[in-house]
């Protein structure tokens, strides 16, 4: 699950990537969705950001390397409890209709059984609840192509990695009854470029990144696909 990815997230070192995480938290907070599940929380950075904004968040992660399933404190945020699952890559330890919203931030593309996971998320979401999907890798991303050509990590290199385009992402969610009401491509600039100069210019660069992702044609090469959908 994305917990593996975000648990090793070097992105937390980069100012532009942090801008994206903050923008995601701001958007969800603006919706004020009620009880929220951070599915595949990794380090817990998104959980912490959303809690700072007053949201009622539960954190969940799948980590087959741990000794046992159960709740524990997040290492980087010891005041936040995460439920860690060791054995079942699909099942969630929550009642039916337990959440008003679920966040998948860099998770859905890594799960072993996307269809099974979506059915389980639908189970724990109340009817009409919101499913936020961020950082889904775009099949046609120019940055993914550069990484592949350069022998760097790219989505699709690991066993369960998947890449999507806007049509296949919408089809996947629609197959499970989710009604997609926002669908877009995002991120034209490499968000994991570091350095003091990037840090000082993070605000203008983030605005440029956002603007470029709205340019028709050009945005077909964007890094990510984003969806916001409603549960049946």
Backbone torsions as a table, in degrees:
resi	resn	phi	psi	omega
1	UNK	NA	169.9	178.9
2	UNK	-59.3	-17.8	175.1
3	UNK	-56.6	-37.2	176.5
4	UNK	-60.6	-42.2	-173.0
5	UNK	-72.8	-51.5	-178.1
6	UNK	-72.5	-20.8	176.1
7	UNK	-68.4	-19.6	177.4
8	UNK	-116.9	38.9	-164.9
9	UNK	-85.3	96.8	174.7
10	UNK	-67.6	-12.5	179.8
11	UNK	-60.5	-23.6	-179.5
12	UNK	-66.8	-8.5	179.0
13	UNK	-91.5	-3.5	-169.4
14	UNK	-117.5	129.9	-172.6
15	UNK	-62.6	-40.4	-178.9
16	UNK	-68.2	-39.4	177.6
17	UNK	-63.9	-38.9	177.9
18	UNK	-64.4	-34.4	175.3
19	UNK	-60.0	-40.9	179.6
20	UNK	-64.8	-45.8	179.8
21	UNK	-59.5	-41.3	179.0
22	UNK	-65.0	-39.4	178.5
23	UNK	-64.2	-38.9	177.7
24	UNK	-63.5	-47.6	179.9
25	UNK	-61.5	-39.9	178.7
26	UNK	-63.2	-42.6	-179.4
27	UNK	-62.8	-46.3	-178.6
28	UNK	-65.8	-40.9	178.6
29	UNK	-62.1	-36.5	178.7
30	UNK	-63.7	-31.0	178.0
31	UNK	-77.9	-19.4	-178.7
32	UNK	44.6	64.0	-168.5
33	UNK	-77.1	-10.0	-174.3
34	UNK	96.8	-142.9	-177.1
35	UNK	-73.4	129.0	-168.9
36	UNK	-127.0	140.6	175.2
37	UNK	-107.9	124.1	170.4
38	UNK	-91.9	98.2	-172.3
39	UNK	-85.7	113.1	-175.4
40	UNK	78.9	58.7	-166.9
41	UNK	-76.3	-17.4	-179.5
42	UNK	58.9	-131.4	178.8
43	UNK	-60.1	-25.1	-177.9
44	UNK	97.1	13.1	-177.2
45	UNK	-62.2	-44.9	179.7
46	UNK	-66.4	-38.4	176.3
47	UNK	-57.9	-46.1	-179.0
48	UNK	-64.1	-43.3	179.4
49	UNK	-61.0	-43.0	-178.4
50	UNK	-70.4	-35.4	175.6
51	UNK	-66.2	-36.7	176.0
52	UNK	-59.1	-27.5	-179.4
53	UNK	-92.8	11.7	172.8
54	UNK	86.3	11.6	-178.2
55	UNK	-84.7	150.1	178.0
56	UNK	-91.2	99.0	-169.6
57	UNK	-116.8	137.1	168.2
58	UNK	-110.9	140.3	-178.3
59	UNK	-108.2	136.8	178.7
60	UNK	-136.4	143.9	176.1
61	UNK	-148.1	147.1	173.7
62	UNK	-103.8	118.8	-177.6
63	UNK	-138.2	92.3	-177.1
64	UNK	-66.0	-11.1	-178.3
65	UNK	-83.8	-10.8	-176.9
66	UNK	-78.8	166.1	-175.5
67	UNK	-79.1	-25.6	-178.5
68	UNK	-161.8	153.5	175.4
69	UNK	-76.9	152.4	175.4
70	UNK	145.2	175.0	179.4
71	UNK	-75.5	147.3	175.6
72	UNK	-158.5	163.9	178.3
73	UNK	-77.8	142.5	172.9
74	UNK	-69.0	138.0	-176.7
75	UNK	-61.6	-46.0	-177.2
76	UNK	-81.8	-20.3	-179.4
77	UNK	-132.9	75.0	-171.7
78	UNK	-63.7	-13.8	176.3
79	UNK	-83.3	-4.5	-180.0
80	UNK	-110.3	129.8	178.3
81	UNK	-95.0	134.1	175.8
82	UNK	-117.2	140.9	170.1
83	UNK	-89.9	119.1	-179.3
84	UNK	-104.2	126.5	177.7
85	UNK	-105.3	129.1	-179.4
86	UNK	-96.4	-37.2	-164.0
87	UNK	-103.6	-37.9	-171.7
88	UNK	-105.0	110.4	-177.8
89	UNK	-76.7	-4.6	-176.9
90	UNK	-117.2	-47.9	-172.5
91	UNK	-65.8	150.1	178.8
92	UNK	-122.8	141.0	-173.9
93	UNK	-86.2	45.3	-176.0
94	UNK	-130.2	155.8	178.6
95	UNK	-70.9	163.8	171.2
96	UNK	-58.3	143.7	175.2
97	UNK	57.4	32.3	-174.7
98	UNK	-77.9	-20.8	-172.4
99	UNK	-127.3	149.9	173.5
100	UNK	-88.3	-19.6	-179.5
101	UNK	-157.7	154.4	174.9
102	UNK	-131.8	137.8	174.2
103	UNK	-108.8	128.0	167.9
104	UNK	-114.7	106.3	179.7
105	UNK	-118.3	98.1	-177.5
106	UNK	71.8	35.9	-174.5
107	UNK	-123.3	-52.9	-170.6
108	UNK	-55.1	-32.2	-178.2
109	UNK	-72.7	-11.1	-175.7
110	UNK	-108.3	-8.6	-173.3
111	UNK	-73.5	152.9	-176.2
112	UNK	-74.6	-27.1	-176.3
113	UNK	-137.8	83.5	-177.1
114	UNK	-57.2	-40.9	-178.8
115	UNK	-66.2	-44.3	177.2
116	UNK	-62.4	-41.4	179.9
117	UNK	-65.3	-40.1	179.4
118	UNK	-66.6	-36.9	175.5
119	UNK	-63.9	-38.7	179.6
120	UNK	-69.8	-39.7	176.5
121	UNK	-64.4	-38.9	176.8
122	UNK	-61.6	-36.7	179.6
123	UNK	-63.7	-44.0	-175.3
124	UNK	-83.8	-12.2	175.4
125	UNK	-86.2	138.0	173.6
126	UNK	-69.1	154.0	174.7
127	UNK	-56.1	130.3	-176.5
128	UNK	85.2	-0.4	177.3
129	UNK	-68.6	164.8	-172.7
130	UNK	-105.1	135.1	175.9
131	UNK	-114.1	114.9	179.1
132	UNK	-99.5	123.5	179.5
133	UNK	-120.3	114.1	179.4
134	UNK	-123.4	153.8	175.0
135	UNK	64.8	29.5	172.0
136	UNK	-73.2	124.0	-172.6
137	UNK	-70.3	130.6	179.0
138	UNK	-78.6	127.3	-179.0
139	UNK	-55.9	-31.8	-173.3
140	UNK	-102.6	16.8	-178.4
141	UNK	-60.9	130.2	177.2
142	UNK	-68.4	-31.1	179.1
143	UNK	-70.2	-37.0	175.0
144	UNK	-63.0	-40.5	179.8
145	UNK	-64.1	-41.2	178.8
146	UNK	-64.4	-43.8	179.8
147	UNK	-62.0	-42.6	-179.7
148	UNK	-62.8	-45.3	-178.8
149	UNK	-67.5	-29.9	-177.2
150	UNK	-91.1	4.5	179.5
151	UNK	74.5	20.6	178.1
152	UNK	-95.8	171.9	177.3
153	UNK	-64.5	137.1	173.3
154	UNK	-139.3	155.9	178.3
155	UNK	-67.7	128.1	-173.4
156	UNK	113.3	-11.3	-178.5
157	UNK	-77.9	-29.9	-177.4
158	UNK	-96.8	166.6	-168.2
159	UNK	-53.8	-48.4	-173.5
160	UNK	-103.8	7.0	-179.5
161	UNK	-62.7	141.7	174.0
162	UNK	-136.9	151.0	174.1
163	UNK	-120.6	157.0	-173.4
164	UNK	-136.7	163.2	161.1
165	UNK	-119.2	178.8	-174.2
166	UNK	-62.4	-36.2	-178.3
167	UNK	-69.3	-47.0	-177.0
168	UNK	-69.6	-32.6	177.3
169	UNK	-66.5	-45.2	178.8
170	UNK	-64.8	-38.1	178.7
171	UNK	-63.7	-42.2	179.8
172	UNK	-58.9	-49.0	-179.1
173	UNK	-69.0	-39.0	-179.5
174	UNK	-63.6	-31.4	179.2
175	UNK	-61.9	-21.7	-179.3
176	UNK	-108.0	15.3	173.7
177	UNK	87.6	0.7	177.6
178	UNK	-73.2	134.8	176.3
179	UNK	-95.6	110.2	-178.0
180	UNK	-80.3	121.6	179.0
181	UNK	-117.4	-6.6	168.1
182	UNK	-137.2	131.7	-178.7
183	UNK	-149.2	122.2	-175.9
184	UNK	-155.3	164.7	170.2
185	UNK	-98.1	150.2	-174.5
186	UNK	-145.2	151.4	170.9
187	UNK	73.8	100.5	176.6
188	UNK	-99.7	-25.3	-179.4
189	UNK	-96.3	152.1	175.6
190	UNK	-71.7	111.7	-173.5
191	UNK	-77.3	-13.1	-176.6
192	UNK	-101.0	18.3	171.6
193	UNK	-79.4	128.4	-176.2
194	UNK	-104.7	-163.5	178.6
195	UNK	107.9	155.2	-178.0
196	UNK	-65.5	-36.2	-178.9
197	UNK	-63.0	-42.9	178.2
198	UNK	-65.0	-40.8	178.9
199	UNK	-61.0	-41.3	-179.9
200	UNK	-68.6	-30.8	-176.9
201	UNK	-102.7	18.3	-173.0
202	UNK	-59.8	-38.9	-178.9
203	UNK	-62.4	-56.6	177.8
204	UNK	-61.3	-38.3	179.2
205	UNK	-65.4	-37.9	178.0
206	UNK	-65.8	-40.3	177.8
207	UNK	-65.1	-38.8	176.2
208	UNK	-63.7	-44.5	179.2
209	UNK	-58.3	-43.9	-179.8
210	UNK	-66.3	-41.8	-179.7
211	UNK	-66.4	-42.6	-180.0
212	UNK	-62.9	-33.1	-179.0
213	UNK	-70.4	-9.1	178.3
214	UNK	-99.8	1.4	-178.9
215	UNK	-84.7	115.3	-179.2
216	UNK	-58.6	144.2	-178.5
217	UNK	85.4	-61.2	178.0
218	UNK	-59.6	-40.7	-175.2
219	UNK	-70.3	-6.5	172.1
220	UNK	-63.0	-19.5	179.3
221	UNK	-98.3	9.6	-177.8
222	UNK	-63.6	163.7	-176.1
223	UNK	-74.0	-38.4	-168.8
224	UNK	-129.8	159.5	167.0
225	UNK	-112.4	137.4	178.0
226	UNK	-123.8	139.5	178.1
227	UNK	-135.4	144.8	168.3
228	UNK	-127.5	126.1	-171.5
229	UNK	-136.2	162.3	179.6
230	UNK	-111.4	134.7	179.4
231	UNK	-74.2	146.8	178.8
232	UNK	-69.6	NA	NA
